[in-house]
Amino acid sequence: MEASGSPLAARQSALPYTVLLMFFAVIGVAFVIWLGLQVIKMRKRSPAYIEAQKKRPTNQNDIKELGKKLNLTKQEMILLWKVVKGSQAPNILHSYTDIPLVDSLFKAAYAKSISSNEKQEVLYEIFRLRFHIEKAVMQSKIITSSTSIPLGHTLSFQAKNGINCSLEIISSDKDSILLSLPRSVTDTSNLPPPLSKITLTYLPESQIQYVLSSRVVRYQSSPKDGSQQMIITHSNTITMQNRRQFKRVASNQKCLFGAVEEKVNSKNEKSYIPKDIKYEAKVADISGGGVKLLTKLPIKDKQKLYMKIPLSNGKVVESMGVIVGMHREPGTDLYALHISFFKIPLNTRNLILADVYKYGEFGISES
């Protein structure tokens, strides 16, 4: 038995104090770490820090964060890093919504790819990534109520006689919208009757189409010029239809088109030969995926056509397309043909995309 006051007894009596001291030391270290983290969090929330993060160059962690936010693929993130690497542009994680800035980055990347004789597949992926980012920005501005649609914009619907009518928003209050009917509409017999439901479409500058469900209140004559007007209720029942795969731009170029002869060889392979007779049409709009032509010929859906289309940059492209929709333009003798490209060479599609994004001056060849 150890004597009182022996070294072993002293160590045993000191042990609880040592454990307690270590416990408080751990608590103290943890508190210091926690306090440090809070200071860092507060610093990261400060306007000065946020502004500094926006202005600094992009790093690969920023690309990863933006990739998660926009649901980019791994290959798209690699390509985006190549686009922004070495540029003096501010952090892309915060500036990707700046359309002019992003356009300048992609235009520079496109020019560099052209000068380096990159493959057509690389050029195409540049355009695809550009549209992916562009579409993400558009989707961040989703419309959920017709009260958000500005005055002067148009809603459209298809009348009973098949004519597609564009209705301009004249005024709007908390309950209803006043729309002007096309001057070609002299009566409302082909329009939905008062108190009936009506389905309209809205295509803003973002090119994301919306479908609105509303109700006709009444029709009236304009006190100014006697033209017909429609009053509808506001709608919170809005569906976004974002099915576009390419950016679309308006055009006013004249083009030639004609029918094609479909041939099938012994291997069941199809080929399409343009027929000699060509017709003139006007290009209303164009994208990397298709074109809208205005013509006096009421050509039915599913017809395959050959087209020779001049672009705004002076180049001319040739392609095949199939009609996926047709309607009569209100107040005119013209028909709108909605055409989807098929069997279009990648270099031709890139020529169109370069024109759509105004990158065409870098001289991509058709070969």
C-alpha positions as CSV (number, residue, x, y, z in Angstrom):
1,M,0.0,0.0,0.0
2,E,1.3,3.4,-1.1
3,A,2.1,5.9,1.6
4,S,0.2,9.2,1.6
5,G,2.1,11.9,-0.2
6,S,4.0,9.4,-2.4
7,P,4.7,10.4,-6.1
8,L,2.0,7.9,-7.4
9,A,-0.7,9.3,-5.2
10,A,0.2,12.8,-6.3
11,R,-0.1,11.8,-10.0
12,Q,-3.4,10.1,-9.3
13,S,-4.8,13.2,-7.6
14,A,-3.6,15.5,-10.4
15,L,-5.1,13.3,-13.2
16,P,-8.7,14.8,-13.0
17,Y,-7.3,18.3,-13.2
18,T,-5.2,17.4,-16.2
19,V,-8.2,15.8,-18.0
20,L,-10.3,18.9,-17.2
21,L,-7.6,21.2,-18.4
22,M,-7.3,19.3,-21.7
23,F,-11.1,19.4,-22.1
24,F,-11.1,23.1,-21.7
25,A,-8.2,23.4,-24.1
26,V,-10.0,21.5,-26.8
27,I,-13.1,23.6,-26.2
28,G,-11.0,26.7,-26.5
29,V,-9.4,25.6,-29.7
30,A,-12.8,24.6,-31.2
31,F,-14.2,28.0,-30.2
32,V,-11.2,29.8,-31.8
33,I,-11.8,27.7,-35.0
34,W,-15.5,28.4,-35.0
35,L,-14.9,32.1,-34.4
36,G,-12.4,32.1,-37.3
37,L,-14.9,30.5,-39.6
38,Q,-17.6,33.0,-38.6
39,V,-15.2,35.8,-39.4
40,I,-14.4,34.2,-42.8
41,K,-18.1,33.8,-43.5
42,M,-18.8,37.4,-42.5
43,R,-15.9,38.6,-44.7
44,K,-17.3,36.6,-47.7
45,R,-20.7,38.2,-47.2
46,S,-19.2,41.7,-47.2
47,P,-19.8,43.8,-50.3
48,A,-16.1,44.5,-50.7
49,Y,-15.3,40.8,-50.8
50,I,-18.1,39.9,-53.2
51,E,-17.1,42.7,-55.5
52,A,-13.5,41.5,-55.4
53,Q,-14.6,38.0,-56.3
54,K,-16.6,39.3,-59.3
55,K,-13.7,41.2,-60.7
56,R,-10.9,38.6,-60.3
57,P,-10.0,36.3,-63.1
58,T,-11.8,33.0,-63.5
59,N,-10.2,29.9,-62.0
60,Q,-11.1,26.2,-62.5
61,N,-13.1,26.1,-59.2
62,D,-15.3,28.8,-60.7
63,I,-15.9,26.7,-63.8
64,K,-16.9,23.7,-61.6
65,E,-19.3,25.8,-59.6
66,L,-20.8,27.3,-62.7
67,G,-21.0,23.8,-64.2
68,K,-23.1,22.6,-61.3
69,K,-25.3,25.7,-61.4
70,L,-26.0,25.4,-65.2
71,N,-25.9,21.6,-65.4
72,L,-22.9,21.6,-67.8
73,T,-21.3,18.3,-68.9
74,K,-17.7,17.6,-68.1
75,Q,-16.8,18.3,-71.8
76,E,-18.6,21.6,-71.7
77,M,-16.8,22.6,-68.6
78,I,-13.5,21.8,-70.2
79,L,-14.4,23.8,-73.3
80,L,-15.6,26.8,-71.1
81,W,-12.3,26.8,-69.3
82,K,-10.5,27.0,-72.7
83,V,-12.9,29.9,-73.7
84,V,-12.2,32.0,-70.6
85,K,-8.6,31.0,-69.7
86,G,-6.1,33.8,-70.2
87,S,-8.8,36.4,-70.9
88,Q,-9.0,39.6,-68.9
89,A,-12.7,39.1,-68.4
90,P,-14.1,39.2,-64.8
91,N,-15.1,36.0,-63.0
92,I,-17.4,34.0,-65.3
93,L,-19.2,32.5,-62.3
94,H,-20.7,36.0,-61.6
95,S,-20.6,37.5,-65.2
96,Y,-22.1,34.7,-67.3
97,T,-25.4,36.7,-67.4
98,D,-23.6,39.6,-69.1
99,I,-24.6,38.8,-72.7
100,P,-22.2,41.3,-74.4
101,L,-19.3,40.0,-72.3
102,V,-20.0,36.3,-72.9
103,D,-20.5,37.1,-76.6
104,S,-17.1,38.7,-76.8
105,L,-15.4,35.7,-75.1
106,F,-17.0,33.2,-77.4
107,K,-16.4,35.3,-80.5
108,A,-12.7,35.4,-79.6
109,A,-12.6,31.7,-79.0
110,Y,-14.3,31.1,-82.4
111,A,-11.8,33.4,-84.1
112,K,-8.9,31.5,-82.4
113,S,-10.4,28.2,-83.5
114,I,-10.7,29.4,-87.1
115,S,-7.1,30.6,-87.2
116,S,-6.0,27.3,-85.7
117,N,-7.9,25.3,-88.4
118,E,-9.9,23.5,-85.7
119,K,-12.3,20.7,-86.9
120,Q,-15.9,21.6,-87.6
121,E,-16.9,19.5,-84.6
122,V,-15.0,21.9,-82.3
123,L,-16.6,25.0,-83.9
124,Y,-20.0,23.4,-83.5
125,E,-19.4,22.7,-79.8
126,I,-18.5,26.3,-79.3
127,F,-21.9,27.4,-80.6
128,R,-23.7,24.7,-78.6
129,L,-22.1,25.8,-75.4
130,R,-22.9,29.4,-76.1
131,F,-26.5,28.6,-76.5
132,H,-26.6,26.4,-73.4
133,I,-25.4,29.4,-71.3
134,E,-27.7,31.7,-73.2
135,K,-30.7,29.4,-72.5
136,A,-29.8,29.2,-68.8
137,V,-29.9,33.0,-68.6
138,M,-33.3,33.1,-70.4
139,Q,-34.7,30.5,-68.0
140,S,-33.7,32.6,-65.0
141,K,-36.2,35.2,-66.3
142,I,-39.2,32.9,-66.5
143,I,-42.6,34.6,-66.8
144,T,-45.2,33.3,-64.4
145,S,-48.0,35.8,-65.0
146,S,-49.3,37.7,-68.0
147,T,-49.0,40.9,-65.9
148,S,-45.3,40.7,-66.6
149,I,-45.7,41.0,-70.4
150,P,-44.8,44.5,-71.5
151,L,-47.1,46.8,-73.5
152,G,-46.5,46.7,-77.2
153,H,-45.6,43.0,-77.2
154,T,-47.8,40.5,-79.1
155,L,-49.7,37.4,-78.2
156,S,-50.8,35.0,-80.9
157,F,-53.4,32.3,-81.4
158,Q,-54.9,30.3,-84.3
159,A,-58.4,31.3,-85.4
160,K,-61.0,28.8,-86.5
161,N,-60.2,29.4,-90.1
162,G,-56.6,28.4,-89.6
163,I,-55.2,31.9,-89.7
164,N,-52.5,32.7,-87.1
165,C,-53.4,36.0,-85.5
166,S,-50.9,38.3,-83.8
167,L,-52.5,40.5,-81.1
168,E,-50.7,43.6,-79.8
169,I,-51.0,44.5,-76.1
170,I,-52.5,48.0,-76.0
171,S,-53.1,48.3,-72.3
172,S,-53.2,46.2,-69.1
173,D,-54.7,46.7,-65.7
174,K,-54.8,44.4,-62.6
175,D,-57.6,42.3,-64.1
176,S,-57.4,42.3,-67.9
177,I,-55.5,42.9,-71.1
178,L,-56.7,45.0,-74.0
179,L,-55.5,43.5,-77.4
180,S,-55.7,44.9,-80.9
181,L,-56.9,42.5,-83.5
182,P,-55.3,42.5,-87.0
183,R,-57.0,44.8,-89.5
184,S,-57.7,41.8,-91.6
185,V,-60.2,40.7,-89.0
186,T,-63.4,42.5,-89.9
187,D,-65.6,40.4,-87.8
188,T,-65.2,38.0,-84.9
189,S,-67.0,34.9,-86.2
190,N,-63.8,32.9,-86.4
191,L,-62.7,34.0,-82.9
192,P,-63.6,32.5,-79.6
193,P,-67.0,33.9,-78.3
194,P,-67.1,36.1,-75.2
195,L,-66.7,34.3,-71.9
196,S,-65.1,31.3,-73.6
197,K,-61.5,30.1,-72.9
198,I,-58.7,31.0,-75.2
199,T,-55.1,29.6,-75.6
200,L,-52.5,32.1,-76.7
201,T,-48.7,31.9,-77.2
202,Y,-46.1,34.5,-76.3
203,L,-42.6,34.6,-77.7
204,P,-40.4,37.3,-76.0
205,E,-36.9,38.3,-77.1
206,S,-35.6,35.4,-75.0
207,Q,-37.2,33.1,-77.6
208,I,-38.6,30.9,-74.9
209,Q,-42.2,30.3,-76.0
210,Y,-45.0,30.5,-73.5
211,V,-48.6,29.1,-73.7
212,L,-51.2,31.1,-71.8
213,S,-54.7,30.0,-70.8
214,S,-57.1,32.9,-70.5
215,R,-60.7,33.8,-71.1
216,V,-62.3,36.3,-73.5
217,V,-64.2,39.0,-71.7
218,R,-65.6,40.9,-74.8
219,Y,-64.9,42.5,-78.2
220,Q,-65.1,46.1,-78.9
221,S,-64.3,48.7,-81.5
222,S,-61.4,51.2,-81.0
223,P,-62.7,54.7,-80.3
224,K,-59.8,56.0,-82.4
225,D,-60.1,54.2,-85.7
226,G,-62.9,51.7,-85.3
227,S,-60.6,48.7,-85.5
228,Q,-61.5,45.5,-83.6
229,Q,-60.2,44.9,-80.1
230,M,-60.3,41.9,-77.7
231,I,-60.3,42.0,-73.9
232,I,-59.0,39.0,-72.1
233,T,-58.5,38.2,-68.4
234,H,-55.0,38.0,-67.0
235,S,-53.5,34.5,-66.7
236,N,-51.4,32.8,-64.1
237,T,-51.7,29.5,-66.0
238,I,-48.6,29.8,-68.1
239,T,-46.5,26.9,-69.5
240,M,-43.0,27.4,-70.8
241,Q,-42.2,25.5,-74.0
242,N,-38.4,25.8,-74.4
243,R,-37.8,23.2,-77.1
244,R,-35.5,25.2,-79.2
245,Q,-32.0,23.8,-79.7
246,F,-30.5,26.8,-81.5
247,K,-30.7,30.6,-81.3
248,R,-33.1,32.1,-83.9
249,V,-32.8,35.5,-85.6
250,A,-35.0,37.5,-87.9
251,S,-34.0,37.8,-91.6
252,N,-35.3,39.5,-94.7
253,Q,-33.2,37.7,-97.3
254,K,-34.7,36.3,-100.5
255,C,-34.0,32.6,-101.2
256,L,-34.7,29.9,-103.7
257,F,-36.4,26.6,-102.9
258,G,-37.8,23.6,-104.8
259,A,-39.0,20.1,-104.5
260,V,-36.7,17.1,-104.2
261,E,-36.9,13.7,-105.7
262,E,-36.3,10.9,-103.2
263,K,-34.5,7.8,-104.5
264,V,-33.7,4.5,-102.8
265,N,-30.8,2.3,-103.9
266,S,-30.4,-1.5,-103.6
267,K,-29.0,-1.1,-100.1
268,N,-32.1,0.8,-99.0
269,E,-30.1,4.0,-98.8
270,K,-32.0,7.2,-99.5
271,S,-30.8,10.1,-101.6
272,Y,-32.5,13.4,-102.4
273,I,-32.0,15.1,-105.8
274,P,-33.2,18.7,-106.2
275,K,-35.7,19.2,-109.1
276,D,-34.9,21.8,-111.7
277,I,-37.9,24.2,-111.0
278,K,-37.1,26.7,-108.2
279,Y,-39.4,29.2,-106.5
280,E,-38.6,32.4,-104.7
281,A,-39.4,33.0,-101.1
282,K,-38.4,35.3,-98.3
283,V,-36.5,34.1,-95.2
284,A,-38.5,35.3,-92.2
285,D,-36.1,33.9,-89.6
286,I,-33.3,31.3,-89.4
287,S,-31.4,29.2,-86.9
288,G,-28.9,26.3,-86.9
289,G,-31.9,23.9,-86.8
290,G,-34.2,25.3,-89.4
291,V,-35.7,28.3,-91.3
292,K,-39.1,30.0,-91.7
293,L,-40.0,30.9,-95.3
294,L,-42.7,33.1,-96.6
295,T,-44.2,32.1,-99.9
296,K,-47.4,32.3,-101.9
297,L,-47.4,28.5,-102.3
298,P,-49.6,26.6,-99.7
299,I,-47.3,23.6,-99.4
300,K,-48.4,20.9,-97.0
301,D,-46.5,19.5,-94.0
302,K,-43.9,16.7,-94.4
303,Q,-42.9,17.9,-97.8
304,K,-39.1,17.8,-98.4
305,L,-37.4,20.8,-100.0
306,Y,-34.1,21.9,-101.3
307,M,-33.1,25.5,-100.3
308,K,-30.4,28.0,-101.4
309,I,-30.2,30.6,-98.7
310,P,-28.1,33.8,-98.7
311,L,-26.8,34.8,-95.3
312,S,-26.5,38.4,-94.0
313,N,-22.7,38.1,-94.3
314,G,-22.9,37.5,-98.1
315,K,-22.3,33.8,-98.0
316,V,-24.8,31.4,-99.5
317,V,-25.7,28.0,-98.1
318,E,-27.5,25.0,-99.6
319,S,-29.5,22.5,-97.5
320,M,-32.4,20.1,-97.4
321,G,-35.4,20.6,-95.1
322,V,-38.8,19.1,-94.2
323,I,-41.9,21.2,-93.6
324,V,-43.0,20.7,-90.0
325,G,-45.7,23.4,-89.9
326,M,-47.6,25.8,-92.2
327,H,-50.0,28.6,-91.6
328,R,-51.5,31.6,-93.5
329,E,-50.0,34.9,-92.5
330,P,-52.9,37.2,-91.4
331,G,-53.7,40.1,-93.8
332,T,-51.5,38.8,-96.6
333,D,-51.5,36.2,-99.4
334,L,-48.4,34.6,-98.0
335,Y,-48.0,31.2,-96.2
336,A,-45.4,30.6,-93.5
337,L,-43.4,27.4,-93.9
338,H,-41.7,26.2,-90.8
339,I,-38.8,24.0,-92.1
340,S,-36.5,21.7,-90.1
341,F,-33.1,21.0,-91.7
342,F,-32.1,17.5,-92.4
343,K,-29.0,16.0,-94.1
344,I,-27.3,19.3,-93.5
345,P,-23.5,19.1,-93.5
346,L,-21.9,20.3,-90.3
347,N,-19.8,23.0,-92.0
348,T,-23.1,24.4,-93.5
349,R,-24.7,24.4,-90.1
350,N,-21.7,26.2,-88.6
351,L,-21.9,28.8,-91.4
352,I,-25.5,29.5,-90.4
353,L,-24.6,29.6,-86.7
354,A,-21.7,32.0,-87.4
355,D,-24.1,34.3,-89.2
356,V,-26.7,34.0,-86.4
357,Y,-24.1,35.0,-83.8
358,K,-22.4,37.6,-86.1
359,Y,-19.1,35.7,-86.1
360,G,-19.1,35.3,-89.9
361,E,-16.5,37.9,-90.7
362,F,-13.7,35.4,-89.7
363,G,-14.2,33.6,-93.0
364,I,-15.1,30.0,-92.1
365,S,-15.0,28.2,-95.4
366,E,-17.7,25.8,-96.7
367,S,-15.2,23.1,-97.6
